[in-house]
Amino acid sequence: PRASRMEAERLSNREALLERISSGCHELDGPKAVGVSASLAQLDSPVRICLVGLGRAGAFHMQSLRFVGARVAQLVCVVDTNLELARRTATEFAASDCVARATLEEVMADVALAGRVDAIIIASTTDTHYGLCKLALSASKATFTEKPISHHAEEVDEVICLAKVPFLVGYQRRCDRNFRALRDLIADGALSSEPGRHGVRVIKCTSRDNPRPPEEYLRTSGGIFHDMLSHDFDMIHFLTGEIPDEVFTVGHCYDPAIAALDDVDTVVVTLRYASGLLATVDSSRVAAYGYDQRVEVFGERGMLTAQNESRHTVELATAAGHLRPCTEWSFPERYRHTYTVELTEFLNMVRNEPPLVEEDRLVERHALLGAVARAAERSWREGRNVKLAEVA
């Protein structure tokens, strides 16, 4: 009976997501319609997906594709440099006539196969994102990519200029229900006494990873500023719409393996904004007690706090004291639901008639937030305040 109830709940949740897609309901912050090929907007047929990269991030996206089902999203091609892995994965999705290729270039060179692809999900290693985004967008394929687009400003600008079709970058915290509730309360004036102003004065972000990523990942991650803190810089923008003018960073490295990569594992960044807003981010590559993601927002009328999520809500109280459950252990647990939300909203952009794209300011934020990460890193290296104008 318990299994039956769980399956019924799973199906109910799945149908609710499908209904959101089919009805055109979306939660994107200001998308607009653009005229692209009608094949992308067929509501009576699934969006045909090519997934590039079958590692950790690729596995999350495959799980989401299984969840929404083949009548909404059909995996027609998988790409990985490990061709044997790609072939095994394609076999699992044989009902969709899924094929395996070693590179996206092979897919695009095959006119018949490229014609079967409506949208491309890029989940490969960080250092490949720019070239893959450029290839996909140049072919007018709707594109979802894990962050970052690139660590190089000129490459980010180039991709932004190509983003004339549905294009999303995977900052999954924007899809978390807690942070969306936090943003909505700010937007509704919970902290402001003046209509039209957010009233936010100080934001504190705590961002402590767990467990430490493997060295293979760290070598291509771009470092803590671009890999980890970029999420927090984006979160502050998500909550306020603001980009800082100046940053100051202090950091230290306790892990010799990370120090050997010319990186740090513990950082505090202070950000100053033109509006008077002040923000801090404290970040660590490890936290022995679990994945720690908290945001405190202080304003003229009070304070809002988004806490960590625990494994369950049961608390034990005895004469010895109160025992509370542990926080979620790692980001795949903490943000497991956000990957499906990201996918459904991306699919909605593609399936809409005409298809939707984000507002220019949201796409262009990627260039500005890249500058914030560069400024934070330079501040750590040079031991001084860095103005964004120095690195933009």
PyMOL commands that set and color helices and strands:
alter all, ss='L'
color gray80, all
select helices_A, chain A and resi 2-23+38-41+56-68+83-92+94-96+104-109+111-115+126-138+153-162+172-175+177-187+215-220+224-227+229-240+256-259+331-334+338-351+360-382+388-390
alter helices_A, ss='H'
color red, helices_A
select strands_A, chain A and resi 32-33+47-52+73-79+99-101+119-122+142-146+167-170+200-208+246-252+266-272+278-284+292-299+302-306+316-318+321-323+356-357+386-387
alter strands_A, ss='S'
color yellow, strands_A
deselect
rebuild
show_as cartoon
